[in-house]
Amino acid sequence: MKKIFLLTVLFGSLFWGCGSMRKVNLENEQSNIVPPKPKNNVTFEYPYEAIKKGLEGEIELRLAISKQGSVTGVDIVNSSSHKVLDSAAKTFAEQMQFFPAMLDGKPIAIRFTWKLNYILADKYSTDKEDAYLQSVFDLYDQINSTQDKQYRQKLQSRLLTDHDNFYRNCIDKIDINKYIKNVVLETTLLQWQDMWQHYPLRFVVFDDFLRRFPDSPTRETAETFMLRYAAEDMAFIKATAMTDPGQAQKFIQKIQSFISENYPDLAAKHAKLNI
């Protein structure tokens, strides 16, 4: 019969804008069991719906980890009382990878409980950043709620202008990804998860716009912005690739392939993407 050991592990809090994960406490630890550990310092995101509504809370999860360190099951033990936070916490946990728990030097399957705290921390954002994020959240709501086509187009144009003004004037090009990740769809977030911590991905916010509003009359403007920022982001990657040129080239090829596969007509017309 297969043995599965139980541990209770508490990990750190999540602050909007500066999420980090750390081990805080370890309970019910058997002295001869080494608990599982995350493979890397994963950034987990505060759902923008929760930010807008000022929602905070603690979620206690129970994770099942295989001998290989993969997550094979996630259950909510104690809810935050907010569905959006519970869902985000569960999704995050399902994507984790761990170094497996060890017993007598051998990897074992294990179940353990894991607590995540979602805490809004305004001190980590500036007035400009707050204004941008709040404007985007409000525009999303207004665009999705109106039936007036002309007003909807006006709102979409304003959203594109807000995106362009904010990202064009950002000085810290890598750090801006934390704002992009707050305003894009979860599918968009996951698609580029291997690059968020390495290089700026400003073009992604305009691709996200095109995914949200595929029939928008402002589509051509959004495509122009996306291509311009894709070219600039790839140029930045190439210019800062001294430490790991192989990885940089891999990321550039990923962006080029993404544009070619999802926007073939645009890619064919814009040789500037072939940096």
C-alpha positions as CSV (number, residue, x, y, z in Angstrom):
1,M,0.0,0.0,0.0
2,K,1.4,3.4,-1.0
3,K,2.2,5.7,2.0
4,I,1.4,9.4,1.8
5,F,2.8,11.6,4.6
6,L,1.1,14.7,6.0
7,L,2.7,18.0,6.9
8,T,1.5,21.4,7.7
9,V,3.5,24.2,6.1
10,L,2.8,27.9,6.2
11,F,4.1,30.2,3.5
12,G,4.2,33.9,3.3
13,S,1.8,36.7,2.4
14,L,1.0,38.2,-0.9
15,F,1.2,41.9,-1.3
16,W,-0.1,43.7,-4.4
17,G,2.9,44.8,-6.4
18,C,5.6,42.9,-4.5
19,G,4.5,39.3,-4.1
20,S,7.0,36.9,-2.6
21,M,6.9,33.5,-1.2
22,R,8.8,32.4,1.9
23,K,8.6,29.7,4.5
24,V,7.2,31.1,7.8
25,N,6.6,28.2,10.0
26,L,6.6,24.4,10.0
27,E,4.2,22.4,12.2
28,N,3.7,18.7,12.9
29,E,7.1,18.0,11.4
30,Q,8.5,14.5,11.6
31,S,12.2,14.8,12.4
32,N,13.2,12.4,9.6
33,I,11.1,14.0,6.9
34,V,12.5,16.9,4.8
35,P,9.4,18.9,3.6
36,P,8.9,19.9,-0.1
37,K,10.4,23.2,-1.2
38,P,9.4,25.4,-4.2
39,K,11.8,25.1,-7.0
40,N,12.0,28.9,-7.6
41,N,10.8,32.2,-6.3
42,V,7.5,32.4,-8.1
43,T,5.7,35.7,-8.3
44,F,2.0,35.2,-7.6
45,E,-0.5,37.8,-8.6
46,Y,-3.2,39.7,-6.9
47,P,-6.4,39.5,-9.0
48,Y,-7.3,42.9,-10.3
49,E,-11.0,42.4,-9.4
50,A,-9.9,42.0,-5.8
51,I,-7.7,45.0,-5.9
52,K,-10.5,47.2,-7.2
53,K,-12.9,46.0,-4.5
54,G,-10.3,46.1,-1.8
55,L,-10.6,42.4,-1.0
56,E,-8.1,40.7,1.4
57,G,-8.0,37.3,2.9
58,E,-6.2,34.1,3.9
59,I,-6.7,30.9,2.1
60,E,-5.6,27.5,3.5
61,L,-4.9,24.9,0.8
62,R,-4.1,21.2,1.0
63,L,-1.6,20.2,-1.7
64,A,-0.7,16.7,-2.8
65,I,2.9,16.5,-4.1
66,S,4.2,13.5,-6.0
67,K,7.7,11.9,-5.7
68,Q,8.7,14.0,-8.7
69,G,7.7,17.2,-7.0
70,S,4.7,17.9,-9.2
71,V,1.3,19.1,-7.7
72,T,-1.2,16.3,-8.2
73,G,-4.1,17.8,-6.2
74,V,-5.2,21.0,-4.6
75,D,-8.1,21.4,-2.2
76,I,-9.3,24.5,-0.3
77,V,-9.3,23.7,3.4
78,N,-10.3,27.2,4.7
79,S,-11.7,29.9,2.3
80,S,-10.9,33.6,2.3
81,S,-14.7,34.1,1.9
82,H,-13.9,35.7,-1.5
83,K,-14.3,33.5,-4.5
84,V,-11.9,35.5,-6.7
85,L,-9.1,35.1,-4.1
86,D,-9.8,31.4,-3.5
87,S,-9.7,30.7,-7.3
88,A,-6.5,32.7,-7.8
89,A,-4.8,30.8,-4.9
90,K,-5.8,27.4,-6.2
91,T,-4.7,28.2,-9.7
92,F,-1.4,29.5,-8.5
93,A,-0.8,26.3,-6.4
94,E,-1.7,24.0,-9.3
95,Q,1.1,25.6,-11.3
96,M,3.8,25.2,-8.7
97,Q,6.8,22.8,-9.0
98,F,8.5,21.5,-5.9
99,F,11.6,19.7,-4.9
100,P,10.0,16.6,-3.4
101,A,9.8,15.8,0.3
102,M,12.5,13.4,1.4
103,L,12.4,10.5,3.9
104,D,15.7,8.8,4.8
105,G,17.2,10.3,1.7
106,K,14.5,9.2,-0.7
107,P,11.7,11.2,-2.4
108,I,8.2,10.5,-1.1
109,A,4.7,11.6,-2.0
110,I,3.2,13.9,0.5
111,R,0.2,16.0,1.4
112,F,0.6,19.3,3.3
113,T,-1.4,22.4,4.1
114,W,-0.3,25.8,2.7
115,K,-1.6,29.2,3.7
116,L,-1.6,32.2,1.4
117,N,-2.4,35.7,2.6
118,Y,-3.7,38.3,0.2
119,I,-3.0,41.8,1.7
120,L,-3.3,45.1,-0.1
121,A,-0.2,47.2,0.4
122,D,-0.7,50.7,-1.1
123,K,2.8,51.7,-0.1
124,Y,4.3,49.7,-2.9
125,S,2.7,51.8,-5.6
126,T,2.9,55.4,-6.7
127,D,0.1,57.8,-7.5
128,K,0.8,57.4,-11.2
129,E,0.7,53.7,-11.0
130,D,-2.5,53.7,-9.0
131,A,-4.2,56.1,-11.4
132,Y,-3.2,53.9,-14.4
133,L,-4.5,50.6,-12.8
134,Q,-7.7,52.2,-11.6
135,S,-8.4,53.7,-15.0
136,V,-7.8,50.3,-16.7
137,F,-10.1,48.5,-14.3
138,D,-12.8,51.1,-14.7
139,L,-12.6,51.0,-18.5
140,Y,-12.8,47.2,-18.6
141,D,-16.1,47.5,-16.6
142,Q,-17.5,50.3,-18.7
143,I,-16.7,48.6,-22.0
144,N,-18.2,45.3,-20.9
145,S,-21.4,46.9,-19.6
146,T,-22.3,49.4,-22.3
147,Q,-24.5,48.5,-25.3
148,D,-23.7,51.8,-27.1
149,K,-21.3,51.0,-29.9
150,Q,-20.0,54.5,-30.3
151,Y,-19.4,54.9,-26.6
152,R,-17.8,51.5,-26.5
153,Q,-15.4,52.5,-29.3
154,K,-14.6,55.7,-27.5
155,L,-13.8,53.8,-24.3
156,Q,-11.6,51.3,-26.2
157,S,-9.7,54.2,-27.8
158,R,-9.1,55.7,-24.3
159,L,-7.9,52.3,-23.0
160,L,-5.3,52.1,-25.8
161,T,-4.2,55.6,-25.1
162,D,-3.8,54.9,-21.4
163,H,-1.7,51.8,-22.1
164,D,0.5,53.7,-24.6
165,N,1.0,56.7,-22.4
166,F,1.9,54.6,-19.3
167,Y,4.3,52.1,-21.0
168,R,5.9,54.6,-23.3
169,N,7.0,56.8,-20.4
170,C,8.1,54.0,-18.0
171,I,11.8,54.2,-17.2
172,D,12.3,50.8,-15.6
173,K,11.6,48.6,-18.5
174,I,11.8,45.3,-16.7
175,D,9.9,46.4,-13.6
176,I,6.9,47.5,-15.7
177,N,5.9,43.8,-16.2
178,K,4.4,43.8,-12.7
179,Y,1.8,46.4,-13.9
180,I,1.1,44.4,-17.1
181,K,0.5,41.2,-15.2
182,N,-2.2,43.0,-13.1
183,V,-4.3,44.0,-16.2
184,V,-4.0,41.1,-18.6
185,L,-6.1,37.9,-18.8
186,E,-5.0,34.8,-17.0
187,T,-4.4,33.0,-20.2
188,T,-2.1,35.8,-21.4
189,L,-0.3,35.8,-18.0
190,L,0.4,32.1,-18.2
191,Q,1.5,32.2,-21.9
192,W,4.5,34.4,-21.0
193,Q,5.3,33.1,-17.5
194,D,8.9,32.1,-18.5
195,M,9.8,35.6,-19.5
196,W,8.1,38.0,-17.0
197,Q,11.1,38.1,-14.7
198,H,13.7,38.6,-17.4
199,Y,12.6,41.1,-20.0
200,P,10.0,43.8,-20.7
201,L,6.9,42.5,-22.5
202,R,5.0,45.7,-23.2
203,F,3.5,44.4,-26.5
204,V,1.6,41.8,-24.5
205,V,-0.9,44.3,-23.1
206,F,-1.9,45.2,-26.6
207,D,-2.2,41.6,-27.6
208,D,-4.4,41.2,-24.5
209,F,-6.6,44.1,-25.8
210,L,-7.0,42.3,-29.1
211,R,-8.0,39.1,-27.3
212,R,-10.6,40.9,-25.2
213,F,-12.0,42.9,-28.1
214,P,-11.4,41.0,-31.3
215,D,-14.1,42.9,-33.2
216,S,-13.1,46.4,-32.0
217,P,-13.1,49.2,-34.6
218,T,-9.9,50.3,-32.9
219,R,-8.2,47.0,-33.8
220,E,-5.8,48.5,-36.4
221,T,-4.6,51.0,-33.8
222,A,-4.1,48.2,-31.3
223,E,-2.1,46.1,-33.8
224,T,0.1,49.1,-34.6
225,F,0.9,49.6,-30.9
226,M,1.5,45.9,-30.5
227,L,3.9,45.6,-33.4
228,R,5.8,48.8,-32.3
229,Y,6.3,47.6,-28.8
230,A,7.2,44.1,-29.9
231,A,10.0,45.5,-32.0
232,E,11.2,47.7,-29.1
233,D,11.0,44.9,-26.6
234,M,13.0,42.6,-28.8
235,A,15.6,45.3,-29.4
236,F,15.9,45.7,-25.6
237,I,16.3,41.9,-25.2
238,K,19.0,41.9,-27.9
239,A,20.8,44.9,-26.4
240,T,21.0,43.4,-22.9
241,A,21.8,39.8,-23.9
242,M,25.5,39.8,-22.8
243,T,25.0,37.5,-19.8
244,D,22.9,34.8,-21.6
245,P,22.7,35.4,-25.4
246,G,21.3,31.9,-25.9
247,Q,18.3,32.6,-23.7
248,A,17.8,36.0,-25.2
249,Q,17.7,34.6,-28.7
250,K,15.2,32.0,-27.6
251,F,12.9,34.6,-26.2
252,I,13.2,36.8,-29.3
253,Q,12.3,33.8,-31.4
254,K,9.3,33.1,-29.2
255,I,8.0,36.6,-29.7
256,Q,8.6,36.4,-33.5
257,S,6.8,33.0,-33.7
258,F,3.9,34.3,-31.6
259,I,3.4,37.2,-33.9
260,S,3.7,35.1,-37.1
261,E,1.3,32.4,-35.8
262,N,-1.3,34.8,-34.3
263,Y,-1.0,37.8,-36.7
264,P,0.4,36.3,-39.9
265,D,-0.8,39.2,-42.1
266,L,0.8,41.8,-39.9
267,A,4.0,39.8,-39.6
268,A,4.4,39.6,-43.3
269,K,4.0,43.4,-43.7
270,H,6.4,44.3,-41.0
271,A,10.0,43.2,-41.6
272,K,11.1,45.2,-38.5
273,L,10.0,42.2,-36.4
274,N,13.0,40.2,-37.8
275,I,15.6,41.7,-35.5
